[in-house]
Amino acid sequence: MGVVVVEVCDGNLITELDIEGIIESEYPEVAVLMNECLSFCGMCAVRPYAIVNGTRVFAKTKEEALDKIRTKIEEELAVYAD
């Protein structure tokens, strides 16, 4: 398990991308957890999003959401950098 956890609802629009494969290949220290439901049904149906270490990250498009997720991961990993 990584120092950064990205949680994704498997009913979310962002799953049209291989979010798990993309993130885990770019960031080996990150764990992507696919869940049946993250209890944000209103957002899940309308916008692509994920939860990165407890913080919701969302955008209008799945590509923009992926970029924001990467940015949040970088912020979280910076805490562990020397």
NORZI-V946498 format. One line per field, one symbol per residue. ss: DSSP state (~ for helix, > for strand, _ for the rest). phi: phi as a letter, one per 20 degrees, with the letter a starting at -180 (. if undefined). psi: psi as a letter, one per 30 degrees, with the letter a starting at -180 (. if undefined). A space follows every 50 residues. Layout:
# NORZI-V946498
ss: ???
phi: ???
psi: ???
This chain:
# NORZI-V946498
ss: ___>>>>>>___~~~~__~~~~~~~~___>>>>>>_____~~~~~~_>>> >>__>>>>>__~~~~~~~~~~~~~~~~~____
phi: .eecdddcffeegfffeegfffffffcfeddddedfbdmcgffgfdcfbb ddlndfcbbfcffffffffgfffgfffffefe
psi: klfkkjkkkfglfffflieeeeefeejfgkkkkklekghheeeefekkll kjhfkkklleleeeeeeeeeeeeeeeffefl.
